[in-house]
Amino acid sequence: MSDRPIFVVGCPRSGTTMLQLMLHAHPRIALPPETRFLLAGYSRRAEFGDLTDPAARRALGEWITGTHQFGDLGLDPGAVVEAIVAGPPTLGSAFGTVFKMYADRFGKPRWGDKRPLYLRHLPTILRLFPDAQIINIMRDGRDCVSSLKETPWKPAEFDTLVDYWTYSADASLLAARRYPADVYHMVRYEDLVADPEPHLRAICAFLDEDFDPAMTRPHRIASVAVPEYKTWHTMTHQEPTTERVARWRSRLTEEEVRRCETAFGDRLAKFGYRPSLPVPRSARMRADAKLIARHRLGPARSAARELWTQVRTGQGAEPPVAARLTTRQRTG
């Protein structure tokens, strides 16, 4: 039976929380409420020093347990710190220990995490967890933008909402090209809510797990896995529904639709969504040029960041960060 970690990604407001709950309903899988320590900790990894030193692992564990949303996991901070100190001396192992302990709360062997932003940082996720499996949920960009407009944490600029989906769409296209079929899987929100079972069966096949009917009823566990203060997730307490499909037609103005579709270029069509306006050839060319640039420049930028980390800390080659908690991680 597989013990590979599972990460749910997507544009904000694309259905990542619903998919998290569907997976959490599986008898062998536990995914926590959204955490915020993984990417922040990775960017600050040089500050934690040599993790072969138990004192450094303790400091890392205390930093993780002191992050803002750690309390949502329902874990004892002291026990987590001690488990990190006793665990393998890598950054990924420390992060994975937290997720594993969350899964242990429910007596489940498979663990992982959900955060939309991970979609734009998949190389980092796979550096920390080389055997990870990524599930990307895709939603019509106009619906993502219209839903983002209604959140209490939305940015002030409408164009920023548009950029959220544009960048996420490009990251999805790159991931589909870059990663093999046993690493990356995409499902469309609209398909999943219209007929959950066949798409959940496909996800289970990807994960090498048996399908469980409880996965089609994620609302039954929403009170367990979604913190009450996240009022923008109230729909997760209801059965999956197509009620919010194409709501952009009534939630966006004509001008907002035009701005969305102009910025998206032909990205909507690439994911099977029909633009309401003709896509100018110039917009298609700009979209393709941006995608090509990100594909070519992304690895170079990542290498530059890694080099800067080494220069900034006065280190030579960076110590290993990959987790050593699962079968593949220990033997790979």
Disulfide bonds with the S-S distance in Angstrom:
none
